[in-house]
Amino acid sequence: MKSEYEFSSSEQGKFYHPDATFHYPIYLEPDVEDFVTKIADHKKIEVQALVNEWLRNNMKLIQSVE
């Protein structure tokens, strides 16, 4: 690590984008990933699409009992 850094020509906020969205990575346990992958392969869809479908169904179920 340098003892000093020169920032006189830097531009503050150069990479800031107010409309940017962050997608949270979700890490599945190996057994869950295997299970979901097998079902997604059988349905010929991506794992992400399957998980989103399941989560939306759970959201509807939860909202229906509230």
C-alpha positions, 0 to 999 in steps of 0.5 A: 500500500502506498503511503500517499495517493493522488486524487486531484484529478479524480471525479466524485460520483463518476460511477454513481447511477441513481436509477441503478438497481441491485439484485441480491444474490441468493445462495442455496444449500447444496441439497436445495439447489439439487432439488430445484435444479432437477425440477427446473430441468424437468420443466425446461426453465431456469432455476431463477424462474422456478424459484420466483414462481414458488416465491410468488405463489407463497406470497399469494398464499400468505396474503390470502390468509392475512 
